[in-house]
Amino acid sequence: MSSFRLLLLPVSWLYSLVLALRHFLYNTGVFKSHRNFGVPVICVGNLNLGGTGKTPFTEYLIRNLSATYTIGVVSRGYGRSTTGYLLADEHSTASTIGDEPLQLFSKNRIALAVCEDRTSGIRQLLHDRPEISLIILDDAFQHRKVSADVNILLSPWAEPFFSDHLLPAGNLRDIKSAAQRADMVVFTKTAPDAANREKILNRLPPKLAKNTWFSGINYLETRRPFALEIHQPLPENILVVTGIAKPEYLLDFAKSQSPQGIIGTLFFADHHKYTAADISKIASLFDTFATAGKVILTTEKDWVKLEPLLGSHTTRNHWAVAPIAFYVEHEDTFLASLSNKLAGNRE
């Protein structure tokens, strides 16, 4: 922790008291939590700020549960310019529903709605799409108004929640003890280090340790959306452009594809709203590299916001998108455990 953030610890302690009181009021029934929606509800969330892989994990759940359930997703729609309940459709944009919900909807074409009030959002989505048999709440662990059937807490392997501090001294947005509400804990972007896994499990309460899983992401074959060949190897010279919380993993992937060929990087803030001026800035940087066989590499989350701005832009054919796939170690056991919890918590 930096010296400056260390000075902010008293503020974090005061904030923790406020959050602890809020949880107490929910736990004792003073504040009401809603539960019986007629279908099971899975809540996906985290205690850390950003970069834990919630959207790829939600996609993972959709991919693995869609054979059993008709899935609906409710998200807040962070960064959107609209308010209230909105049902995603073919006219939705990152501005209307948020970049991550748009990514989920564009790739999976499931019933998806955004709403700040998750309770209202679930009820309205079930009214609009009565065929839904399972709701996934994206990024809602701290929203106590909904009492989900299964709470799944994600935590980054490199920055586990129990080693961090509450805002503003650290990067936690809720108190560490809130983790005890989780039915399952998934550590994301896990390194192949068995010794550290044991250390992590030893730091958790026994109930959580028994329901802890380790996961990672794999980058899939890159796409060249506007090129004649949609899938082709990356060239030797790569400009990495992204606005995500943890760009290091994309950069590592680019290096793995072309170890000596990273010609530049341009990192924006997480959930950055791209503009025409940004496209010009990217193009100007790209043009400074006087080399053949070059490409601009970005993520799917960025691409849903960048694509509408490109039109006939000079860089149009030079963009490449790196899709990712989430995986959980011992997947069959994990999915069986999730199914059992969904069934057991609704009895």
Disulfide bonds with the S-S distance in Angstrom:
none
